[in-house]
Amino acid sequence: MTTAELTSAISDNEAAALPNDGGQRPIRRRSHRRWRREMLATQSRVRDCLVVLTMLAVFLAMYFAKAVLMPITLAVMLSFVLRPAVNWLKRLGMPNIVSATAMFAGFSVIVASGVILLVDPATKWLSQAPSDFAEIKDELTTLIKPLAQLQQATSEVNDMTKAPGEEEPVAVRIEQPALTNQLMTSTGSFLASATITSVLLFFLLAGGDQFLEKTVKSIPTWRGKRDAVALFRDLQSQISIYLGSITLINIGVGVVIGVGLWLMGMPNSLLWGVMAALLNYIPFVGLFAGTAIVALAAIATFDSFGYAMLAPAIYLAANGVEANFVTPAILGRSINLNPVVILLSVFLFGWIWGIVGVFLAVPLLITIKIVSDANESLHPVAVYLAAS
């Protein structure tokens, strides 16, 4: 028997020895593939549920622990803004503690000077507020007179349709805490938050990258260390660029609006300029709020309603130029966020942390997007946050 014949005989014997499964193996393979697909789909659904539950837990913790988390978050954001200046002073030869102290002192002096400059005009405006509101009411009486007549007619119709002997509904009034108690509570909470923020900000600036170094040491793999450093640097760069740039832009907007109102004879133009700069940190909502406040103040100041409307026109024009030309030219597409998500975040963080949350809404949204981009399991969150 030749070698070829022997090989053929062995192959025939092996084929005859194999069990005849009647074509069951392809079916088993298809069942295994189907089972794997179902397992992967189940794992994906479980992962999405865990992400949603984690986000809900974070928001609840932010709400109930806002007395602690809010000043900590504010201090971290401010440290991101001031860190480049501290590093610049270090490159000039200053020790880290000296450069951190210098930057913290300079920042504190700027904030204190701004408060001192605004105390006098703010006090005068608050003292004149009752009379201004009365004047605004007189000015708007002619505009709302048809509505008042409609309301009176509705009341008369209700009286005519009332059944004989029908009793008036009992008025329910909820007693609110006294204004003095509210002011004392708010002042104490503000001072406590300001103290925590200031102390933590100084130690974050003076400590340098100690927390980053400790985090890197605690990660076992080299790839994890690299990803942690890259994530931290990206966070610091994006937030410092955004907050630093938007601060300079808002100062310019405040100066333009303040000068414009001063030229048209509006009193307290410094106060309105600072208010415009601060409200410009709040996307969308700040524009409408600032325009309404300036319009009401102008109506109370000027006799001519048409001339008073020049004040909100100046406000809108300055913000329009800033939003359509200045900010896109400086920031470009570096802050690629969905406008609807930005508006929702303003409402959400404002509900959680009040006015501080409103100001921190966009920086917190940037943080969430950067973390989501770096984490594959959070990629759907990054997709929803992105503008395109």
JOUR-V166923 format. One record per backbone hydrogen bond with DSSP energy under -0.5 kcal/mol. CO is the residue of the C=O (numbers start at 1). NH is the residue of the N-H. If there is no record, write none. Layout:
co | nh
CO | NH
CO | NH
This chain:
co | nh
2 | 6
3 | 7
4 | 8
5 | 9
6 | 10
7 | 11
8 | 12
9 | 13
10 | 14
11 | 15
12 | 16
13 | 17
14 | 18
19 | 21
21 | 24
23 | 27
24 | 28
25 | 29
26 | 30
27 | 31
28 | 32
29 | 33
30 | 34
31 | 35
32 | 36
33 | 37
34 | 38
35 | 39
36 | 40
37 | 41
38 | 42
39 | 43
40 | 44
41 | 45
42 | 46
43 | 47
44 | 48
45 | 49
46 | 50
47 | 51
48 | 52
49 | 53
50 | 54
51 | 55
52 | 56
53 | 57
54 | 58
55 | 59
56 | 60
57 | 61
58 | 62
59 | 63
60 | 64
61 | 65
63 | 66
65 | 68
65 | 69
66 | 70
68 | 72
69 | 73
70 | 74
71 | 75
72 | 76
73 | 77
74 | 78
75 | 79
76 | 80
77 | 81
78 | 82
79 | 83
80 | 84
82 | 86
83 | 87
84 | 88
85 | 89
86 | 90
87 | 91
88 | 92
89 | 94
90 | 93
95 | 99
96 | 100
97 | 101
98 | 102
99 | 103
100 | 104
101 | 105
102 | 106
103 | 107
104 | 108
105 | 109
106 | 110
107 | 111
108 | 112
109 | 113
110 | 114
111 | 115
112 | 116
113 | 117
114 | 118
115 | 119
116 | 120
117 | 121
118 | 122
119 | 123
120 | 124
121 | 125
122 | 126
123 | 127
124 | 128
125 | 129
128 | 132
129 | 133
130 | 134
131 | 135
132 | 136
133 | 137
134 | 138
135 | 139
136 | 140
137 | 141
138 | 142
140 | 144
141 | 145
144 | 148
145 | 149
146 | 150
147 | 151
148 | 152
149 | 153
150 | 154
151 | 155
152 | 156
153 | 157
154 | 158
155 | 159
156 | 160
157 | 161
159 | 162
163 | 166
171 | 173
173 | 175
178 | 182
179 | 183
180 | 184
181 | 185
182 | 186
183 | 187
184 | 188
185 | 189
186 | 190
187 | 191
188 | 192
189 | 193
190 | 194
191 | 195
192 | 196
193 | 197
194 | 198
195 | 199
196 | 200
197 | 201
198 | 202
199 | 203
200 | 204
201 | 205
202 | 206
203 | 207
204 | 208
207 | 210
209 | 213
210 | 214
211 | 215
212 | 216
213 | 217
214 | 218
215 | 219
216 | 219
221 | 225
222 | 226
223 | 227
224 | 228
225 | 229
226 | 230
227 | 231
228 | 232
229 | 233
230 | 234
231 | 235
232 | 236
233 | 237
234 | 238
235 | 239
236 | 240
237 | 241
238 | 242
239 | 243
240 | 244
241 | 245
242 | 246
243 | 247
244 | 248
245 | 249
246 | 250
247 | 251
248 | 252
249 | 253
250 | 254
251 | 255
252 | 256
253 | 257
254 | 258
255 | 259
256 | 260
257 | 261
258 | 262
259 | 263
260 | 264
261 | 266
262 | 265
268 | 272
269 | 273
270 | 274
271 | 275
272 | 276
273 | 277
274 | 278
275 | 279
276 | 280
278 | 281
279 | 282
281 | 283
282 | 286
283 | 285
284 | 288
285 | 289
286 | 290
287 | 291
288 | 292
289 | 293
290 | 294
291 | 295
292 | 296
293 | 297
294 | 298
295 | 299
296 | 300
297 | 301
298 | 302
303 | 305
304 | 308
305 | 309
307 | 310
308 | 311
308 | 312
309 | 313
310 | 314
311 | 315
312 | 316
313 | 317
314 | 318
315 | 319
316 | 320
317 | 321
318 | 322
319 | 323
320 | 324
321 | 325
321 | 326
322 | 327
325 | 329
326 | 330
327 | 331
327 | 332
328 | 332
331 | 334
334 | 336
335 | 337
338 | 342
339 | 343
340 | 344
341 | 345
342 | 346
343 | 347
344 | 348
345 | 349
346 | 350
347 | 351
348 | 352
349 | 353
350 | 354
353 | 356
353 | 357
354 | 358
355 | 359
356 | 360
357 | 361
358 | 361
360 | 364
361 | 365
362 | 366
363 | 367
364 | 368
365 | 369
366 | 370
367 | 371
368 | 372
369 | 373
370 | 374
371 | 375
374 | 376
375 | 378
376 | 379
378 | 381
378 | 382
379 | 383
380 | 384
381 | 385
382 | 386
385 | 338
